[in-house]
Amino acid sequence: MKQLLSQVPVKICISILLIETLLLSLMGVFYVRGFFREIDQRVEEKLALPGTLMSQRALNYDSVEDHQIIAELIQEEVLAAFVTNRQGKIFYAAEERVVGTSIERYLSPGEHHLLIIDSDAENRQITFREERGGHVRSSVSQIRNRDSLLGFLYIKINAADTETEKRNIVLLFVTGSLLTIVLTTLFEAVYIYRLVVPRIRHISTVLDDVTAGDLSTRVTHPGPEDEICTLMVLINGMLDTVSKTIDDLTTTQLALQESEERFRKLSDLLPEGVFELDIHGSFTYVNDHFCTVTGYDRDTIYREMSISDLLAAEDIERSYDNFRERLAGRLTGVSEYVARRKDGTTLPIMVNTVAIGTPDNPKGLRGIVVDLTEKNHLQQQLWQTQKMETIGRISSSIAHEFGNPLVGIHWLLEDLQKLPSLDDQNRQLIEIGLKECEKMKQHLSNFQAFAKPSSSRKTPCSINQILDDSLLFYNKRFADKKATVIKNCSTDLPNVTVIKDQIHQVFVNILMNAIDSLPETGGTITISTALHDDSVIVKIADTGRGIPEEDREHIFEPFFSTKPEIEGTGLGLYVSYLIIQNHKGEIRVDSTVGKGSTFTIKLLIETSPQPTSLHGQA
């Protein structure tokens, strides 16, 4: 039953049935009331006629004594008839016993109300049901002589025929309405069924086929041009669009799969690690090289690991801060960390990432990982190469200043020491000279150690002593350039934990540049050291030609040089910059063209020696 009522034709028929019932009901009430008014008006006119005739003297008062006369006049069955005076006393009636009595004795409550309350009306009528159950209608008419009221005419008739006539009218209308509703509903149901149901069933069948995956099916019975026909056309258009869209999506999906496969293969060919992270730091993608660098397989990385699991303990907190900053778009560029492989070994890495999504709605990070081990090895080689260049440039000075004179002095002192005529004082002086020669030999040994590769281990050193050792090589150069060296070094400096030969190399590079910048007429080189908070500050200032403003921002870049090609490679200051950065220090230059340059080096004071990694700080 519920399934039947849910069908569209049944709903349409029920709707039409309800509308017809409502309309016919309204029409029935209207027309039945009209018929009732006509019947009541007809009876009212009949009952008012005897009173009118008596007032016109066309009907005698005593005619009420014979009910047949009144019945023939009004064409109704008369039950009672009286003529009364103005006070309601009966003086004409069909029964002698009621003559002389008051008419109120024979009136029902309703009639009494009609007679007393509405006494000014010429004719008053009322229909009511007697105690015995029959319908009656009574009439009270005024009998007048022009303007004078002579009395009243009371007539009571049997109203059963009138009520029967009204019921017949109602029955007739109800029967006709029901017949009309039934016939029209049946006709409409058949018409709607034939017009709607086959096409709706056809549409349902087509849609069922589409749901089952058959996108080639179409609606083929549109029928007459109406809304359902339009719906069928629209369904066919929709199916065409859906079929085309699915074909396009299939093509796009295949292209996307091919693109993803191409990206994966290209990513696996890269010599850098490629990765993606979600907003929680868990890996969602890594390439082959990433697995090779870390030592973990893809499944383990995807299932168990986050970015913090691959970093050394000292870098985890910094990586969290950088992760949040990059998600928010506030951090760009590369960061350097110490990574931890599966076997527990560590390696320096450089990471460059970009946020996936927007700063307001980040999805994660995508980036690359570069193993800096080889880079740091090449950097060491670069430092060593530049160091050897420095050694080559100062080798002639060393040979001239120390080589031949040292041999001659040593031989001379040995010969003098063999003289038998020497007194004790002179012999002591010769011994002192030989000791000084040994010191010179030690300086040469230090130079040879400087030429060896760096040990990469920091030790506490005196900055003033490293400066003195550096100046030792340049006495002849200072004299040739007519340069005056002024030293303003603090004597109470604490030792600084550094890699000695690397800091020595920095000072040599800066002193060489200072000498080269002086004019032929000479100049001044001022060296000063001081303690500032937790750092030692070294300043090397010259009165040379200075550095143009457009060159100052490039002065620490590799292979950038303001000297002729035969005099320099452009690596000295770049290597110096890397060395100071590796020591967590700072190096800067202030210069004015024509007045000279000042190099300022800031080195942190460390309390104990620490092994140093060459990958730098992130």
NORJOTA-V331259 format. One record per residue. N is the residue number from 1. RES is the residue in one letter. NEAR is the number of other C-alpha atoms within 8 Angstrom. Layout:
# NORJOTA-V331259
n->N res->RES near->NEAR
n->N res->RES near->NEAR
This chain:
# NORJOTA-V331259
n->1 res->M near->4
n->2 res->K near->5
n->3 res->Q near->6
n->4 res->L near->7
n->5 res->L near->8
n->6 res->S near->8
n->7 res->Q near->8
n->8 res->V near->6
n->9 res->P near->11
n->10 res->V near->11
n->11 res->K near->10
n->12 res->I near->8
n->13 res->C near->11
n->14 res->I near->8
n->15 res->S near->8
n->16 res->I near->9
n->17 res->L near->10
n->18 res->L near->8
n->19 res->I near->8
n->20 res->E near->9
n->21 res->T near->9
n->22 res->L near->8
n->23 res->L near->8
n->24 res->L near->9
n->25 res->S near->8
n->26 res->L near->8
n->27 res->M near->8
n->28 res->G near->10
n->29 res->V near->8
n->30 res->F near->8
n->31 res->Y near->8
n->32 res->V near->11
n->33 res->R near->8
n->34 res->G near->8
n->35 res->F near->10
n->36 res->F near->9
n->37 res->R near->8
n->38 res->E near->8
n->39 res->I near->9
n->40 res->D near->8
n->41 res->Q near->8
n->42 res->R near->8
n->43 res->V near->8
n->44 res->E near->9
n->45 res->E near->8
n->46 res->K near->10
n->47 res->L near->11
n->48 res->A near->11
n->49 res->L near->9
n->50 res->P near->13
n->51 res->G near->13
n->52 res->T near->10
n->53 res->L near->10
n->54 res->M near->12
n->55 res->S near->11
n->56 res->Q near->8
n->57 res->R near->7
n->58 res->A near->7
n->59 res->L near->9
n->60 res->N near->7
n->61 res->Y near->8
n->62 res->D near->8
n->63 res->S near->10
n->64 res->V near->14
n->65 res->E near->10
n->66 res->D near->9
n->67 res->H near->13
n->68 res->Q near->7
n->69 res->I near->9
n->70 res->I near->12
n->71 res->A near->11
n->72 res->E near->8
n->73 res->L near->7
n->74 res->I near->10
n->75 res->Q near->7
n->76 res->E near->8
n->77 res->E near->7
n->78 res->V near->13
n->79 res->L near->9
n->80 res->A near->10
n->81 res->A near->14
n->82 res->F near->14
n->83 res->V near->14
n->84 res->T near->14
n->85 res->N near->11
n->86 res->R near->9
n->87 res->Q near->6
n->88 res->G near->11
n->89 res->K near->12
n->90 res->I near->15
n->91 res->F near->10
n->92 res->Y near->12
n->93 res->A near->14
n->94 res->A near->11
n->95 res->E near->7
n->96 res->E near->6
n->97 res->R near->4
n->98 res->V near->8
n->99 res->V near->11
n->100 res->G near->7
n->101 res->T near->8
n->102 res->S near->8
n->103 res->I near->11
n->104 res->E near->7
n->105 res->R near->6
n->106 res->Y near->5
n->107 res->L near->9
n->108 res->S near->6
n->109 res->P near->6
n->110 res->G near->9
n->111 res->E near->10
n->112 res->H near->10
n->113 res->H near->9
n->114 res->L near->12
n->115 res->L near->10
n->116 res->I near->7
n->117 res->I near->6
n->118 res->D near->9
n->119 res->S near->8
n->120 res->D near->4
n->121 res->A near->7
n->122 res->E near->7
n->123 res->N near->9
n->124 res->R near->11
n->125 res->Q near->10
n->126 res->I near->10
n->127 res->T near->9
n->128 res->F near->8
n->129 res->R near->9
n->130 res->E near->8
n->131 res->E near->5
n->132 res->R near->5
n->133 res->G near->6
n->134 res->G near->10
n->135 res->H near->12
n->136 res->V near->13
n->137 res->R near->12
n->138 res->S near->12
n->139 res->S near->14
n->140 res->V near->12
n->141 res->S near->13
n->142 res->Q near->14
n->143 res->I near->13
n->144 res->R near->10
n->145 res->N near->9
n->146 res->R near->4
n->147 res->D near->5
n->148 res->S near->6
n->149 res->L near->9
n->150 res->L near->10
n->151 res->G near->13
n->152 res->F near->14
n->153 res->L near->15
n->154 res->Y near->12
n->155 res->I near->13
n->156 res->K near->12
n->157 res->I near->12
n->158 res->N near->13
n->159 res->A near->11
n->160 res->A near->9
n->161 res->D near->7
n->162 res->T near->8
n->163 res->E near->9
n->164 res->T near->8
n->165 res->E near->8
n->166 res->K near->10
n->167 res->R near->8
n->168 res->N near->8
n->169 res->I near->10
n->170 res->V near->9
n->171 res->L near->8
n->172 res->L near->8
n->173 res->F near->10
n->174 res->V near->9
n->175 res->T near->8
n->176 res->G near->8
n->177 res->S near->9
n->178 res->L near->8
n->179 res->L near->8
n->180 res->T near->8
n->181 res->I near->11
n->182 res->V near->8
n->183 res->L near->8
n->184 res->T near->8
n->185 res->T near->11
n->186 res->L near->8
n->187 res->F near->8
n->188 res->E near->9
n->189 res->A near->11
n->190 res->V near->8
n->191 res->Y near->8
n->192 res->I near->10
n->193 res->Y near->10
n->194 res->R near->8
n->195 res->L near->8
n->196 res->V near->10
n->197 res->V near->10
n->198 res->P near->9
n->199 res->R near->12
n->200 res->I near->8
n->201 res->R near->8
n->202 res->H near->10
n->203 res->I near->10
n->204 res->S near->8
n->205 res->T near->8
n->206 res->V near->11
n->207 res->L near->8
n->208 res->D near->8
n->209 res->D near->11
n->210 res->V near->10
n->211 res->T near->7
n->212 res->A near->6
n->213 res->G near->6
n->214 res->D near->8
n->215 res->L near->8
n->216 res->S near->5
n->217 res->T near->8
n->218 res->R near->7
n->219 res->V near->12
n->220 res->T near->4
n->221 res->H near->6
n->222 res->P near->11
n->223 res->G near->6
n->224 res->P near->5
n->225 res->E near->8
n->226 res->D near->6
n->227 res->E near->6
n->228 res->I near->10
n->229 res->C near->11
n->230 res->T near->9
n->231 res->L near->8
n->232 res->M near->11
n->233 res->V near->10
n->234 res->L near->8
n->235 res->I near->9
n->236 res->N near->10
n->237 res->G near->8
n->238 res->M near->8
n->239 res->L near->10
n->240 res->D near->8
n->241 res->T near->8
n->242 res->V near->8
n->243 res->S near->10
n->244 res->K near->8
n->245 res->T near->8
n->246 res->I near->8
n->247 res->D near->8
n->248 res->D near->8
n->249 res->L near->8
n->250 res->T near->8
n->251 res->T near->8
n->252 res->T near->8
n->253 res->Q near->8
n->254 res->L near->8
n->255 res->A near->8
n->256 res->L near->8
n->257 res->Q near->8
n->258 res->E near->8
n->259 res->S near->8
n->260 res->E near->8
n->261 res->E near->8
n->262 res->R near->8
n->263 res->F near->8
n->264 res->R near->9
n->265 res->K near->8
n->266 res->L near->8
n->267 res->S near->10
n->268 res->D near->9
n->269 res->L near->8
n->270 res->L near->8
n->271 res->P near->5
n->272 res->E near->10
n->273 res->G near->15
n->274 res->V near->14
n->275 res->F near->14
n->276 res->E near->12
n->277 res->L near->13
n->278 res->D near->11
n->279 res->I near->10
n->280 res->H near->6
n->281 res->G near->10
n->282 res->S near->11
n->283 res->F near->14
n->284 res->T near->9
n->285 res->Y near->9
n->286 res->V near->12
n->287 res->N near->12
n->288 res->D near->10
n->289 res->H near->13
n->290 res->F near->13
n->291 res->C near->13
n->292 res->T near->8
n->293 res->V near->9
n->294 res->T near->10
n->295 res->G near->9
n->296 res->Y near->10
n->297 res->D near->7
n->298 res->R near->8
n->299 res->D near->6
n->300 res->T near->9
n->301 res->I near->11
n->302 res->Y near->11
n->303 res->R near->6
n->304 res->E near->6
n->305 res->M near->10
n->306 res->S near->10
n->307 res->I near->9
n->308 res->S near->8
n->309 res->D near->6
n->310 res->L near->10
n->311 res->L near->12
n->312 res->A near->11
n->313 res->A near->5
n->314 res->E near->5
n->315 res->D near->10
n->316 res->I near->10
n->317 res->E near->7
n->318 res->R near->7
n->319 res->S near->9
n->320 res->Y near->8
n->321 res->D near->8
n->322 res->N near->9
n->323 res->F near->8
n->324 res->R near->8
n->325 res->E near->10
n->326 res->R near->14
n->327 res->L near->14
n->328 res->A near->11
n->329 res->G near->9
n->330 res->R near->7
n->331 res->L near->8
n->332 res->T near->9
n->333 res->G near->6
n->334 res->V near->9
n->335 res->S near->8
n->336 res->E near->12
n->337 res->Y near->13
n->338 res->V near->11
n->339 res->A near->11
n->340 res->R near->12
n->341 res->R near->13
n->342 res->K near->8
n->343 res->D near->5
n->344 res->G near->6
n->345 res->T near->7
n->346 res->T near->9
n->347 res->L near->11
n->348 res->P near->12
n->349 res->I near->14
n->350 res->M near->12
n->351 res->V near->12
n->352 res->N near->11
n->353 res->T near->12
n->354 res->V near->9
n->355 res->A near->15
n->356 res->I near->10
n->357 res->G near->8
n->358 res->T near->8
n->359 res->P near->9
n->360 res->D near->5
n->361 res->N near->6
n->362 res->P near->12
n->363 res->K near->10
n->364 res->G near->14
n->365 res->L near->14
n->366 res->R near->12
n->367 res->G near->11
n->368 res->I near->11
n->369 res->V near->13
n->370 res->V near->9
n->371 res->D near->12
n->372 res->L near->11
n->373 res->T near->10
n->374 res->E near->7
n->375 res->K near->8
n->376 res->N near->10
n->377 res->H near->8
n->378 res->L near->8
n->379 res->Q near->8
n->380 res->Q near->8
n->381 res->Q near->8
n->382 res->L near->9
n->383 res->W near->9
n->384 res->Q near->11
n->385 res->T near->8
n->386 res->Q near->11
n->387 res->K near->10
n->388 res->M near->9
n->389 res->E near->8
n->390 res->T near->10
n->391 res->I near->9
n->392 res->G near->8
n->393 res->R near->7
n->394 res->I near->9
n->395 res->S near->8
n->396 res->S near->8
n->397 res->S near->11
n->398 res->I near->10
n->399 res->A near->9
n->400 res->H near->9
n->401 res->E near->9
n->402 res->F near->9
n->403 res->G near->9
n->404 res->N near->9
n->405 res->P near->9
n->406 res->L near->10
n->407 res->V near->8
n->408 res->G near->8
n->409 res->I near->9
n->410 res->H near->10
n->411 res->W near->8
n->412 res->L near->8
n->413 res->L near->11
n->414 res->E near->9
n->415 res->D near->8
n->416 res->L near->8
n->417 res->Q near->10
n->418 res->K near->6
n->419 res->L near->7
n->420 res->P near->4
n->421 res->S near->4
n->422 res->L near->8
n->423 res->D near->6
n->424 res->D near->6
n->425 res->Q near->6
n->426 res->N near->8
n->427 res->R near->10
n->428 res->Q near->8
n->429 res->L near->8
n->430 res->I near->11
n->431 res->E near->9
n->432 res->I near->8
n->433 res->G near->9
n->434 res->L near->11
n->435 res->K near->8
n->436 res->E near->8
n->437 res->C near->11
n->438 res->E near->8
n->439 res->K near->8
n->440 res->M near->10
n->441 res->K near->8
n->442 res->Q near->8
n->443 res->H near->8
n->444 res->L near->8
n->445 res->S near->8
n->446 res->N near->8
n->447 res->F near->8
n->448 res->Q near->8
n->449 res->A near->7
n->450 res->F near->9
n->451 res->A near->10
n->452 res->K near->6
n->453 res->P near->6
n->454 res->S near->9
n->455 res->S near->5
n->456 res->S near->8
n->457 res->R near->10
n->458 res->K near->12
n->459 res->T near->12
n->460 res->P near->10
n->461 res->C near->11
n->462 res->S near->10
n->463 res->I near->8
n->464 res->N near->8
n->465 res->Q near->8
n->466 res->I near->12
n->467 res->L near->10
n->468 res->D near->8
n->469 res->D near->9
n->470 res->S near->11
n->471 res->L near->9
n->472 res->L near->7
n->473 res->F near->9
n->474 res->Y near->9
n->475 res->N near->8
n->476 res->K near->8
n->477 res->R near->9
n->478 res->F near->12
n->479 res->A near->8
n->480 res->D near->7
n->481 res->K near->13
n->482 res->K near->10
n->483 res->A near->13
n->484 res->T near->9
n->485 res->V near->9
n->486 res->I near->8
n->487 res->K near->7
n->488 res->N near->8
n->489 res->C near->9
n->490 res->S near->9
n->491 res->T near->4
n->492 res->D near->4
n->493 res->L near->9
n->494 res->P near->6
n->495 res->N near->9
n->496 res->V near->14
n->497 res->T near->13
n->498 res->V near->11
n->499 res->I near->12
n->500 res->K near->10
n->501 res->D near->8
n->502 res->Q near->9
n->503 res->I near->12
n->504 res->H near->12
n->505 res->Q near->10
n->506 res->V near->12
n->507 res->F near->10
n->508 res->V near->11
n->509 res->N near->12
n->510 res->I near->11
n->511 res->L near->9
n->512 res->M near->8
n->513 res->N near->8
n->514 res->A near->13
n->515 res->I near->12
n->516 res->D near->6
n->517 res->S near->10
n->518 res->L near->15
n->519 res->P near->9
n->520 res->E near->6
n->521 res->T near->7
n->522 res->G near->10
n->523 res->G near->13
n->524 res->T near->10
n->525 res->I near->14
n->526 res->T near->12
n->527 res->I near->13
n->528 res->S near->11
n->529 res->T near->12
n->530 res->A near->10
n->531 res->L near->10
n->532 res->H near->7
n->533 res->D near->4
n->534 res->D near->7
n->535 res->S near->10
n->536 res->V near->14
n->537 res->I near->12
n->538 res->V near->11
n->539 res->K near->12
n->540 res->I near->13
n->541 res->A near->12
n->542 res->D near->14
n->543 res->T near->13
n->544 res->G near->13
n->545 res->R near->12
n->546 res->G near->13
n->547 res->I near->11
n->548 res->P near->9
n->549 res->E near->6
n->550 res->E near->6
n->551 res->D near->8
n->552 res->R near->9
n->553 res->E near->7
n->554 res->H near->8
n->555 res->I near->10
n->556 res->F near->9
n->557 res->E near->9
n->558 res->P near->9
n->559 res->F near->8
n->560 res->F near->11
n->561 res->S near->9
n->562 res->T near->4
n->563 res->K near->6
n->564 res->P near->7
n->565 res->E near->6
n->566 res->I near->4
n->567 res->E near->6
n->568 res->G near->9
n->569 res->T near->9
n->570 res->G near->10
n->571 res->L near->12
n->572 res->G near->9
n->573 res->L near->14
n->574 res->Y near->13
n->575 res->V near->13
n->576 res->S near->11
n->577 res->Y near->10
n->578 res->L near->8
n->579 res->I near->11
n->580 res->I near->14
n->581 res->Q near->10
n->582 res->N near->11
n->583 res->H near->9
n->584 res->K near->9
n->585 res->G near->11
n->586 res->E near->9
n->587 res->I near->10
n->588 res->R near->7
n->589 res->V near->9
n->590 res->D near->7
n->591 res->S near->11
n->592 res->T near->10
n->593 res->V near->9
n->594 res->G near->8
n->595 res->K near->10
n->596 res->G near->14
n->597 res->S near->16
n->598 res->T near->11
n->599 res->F near->12
n->600 res->T near->11
n->601 res->I near->12
n->602 res->K near->11
n->603 res->L near->13
n->604 res->L near->11
n->605 res->I near->11
n->606 res->E near->7
n->607 res->T near->5
n->608 res->S near->7
n->609 res->P near->10
n->610 res->Q near->7
n->611 res->P near->7
n->612 res->T near->7
n->613 res->S near->6
n->614 res->L near->6
n->615 res->H near->11
n->616 res->G near->8
n->617 res->Q near->7
n->618 res->A near->6
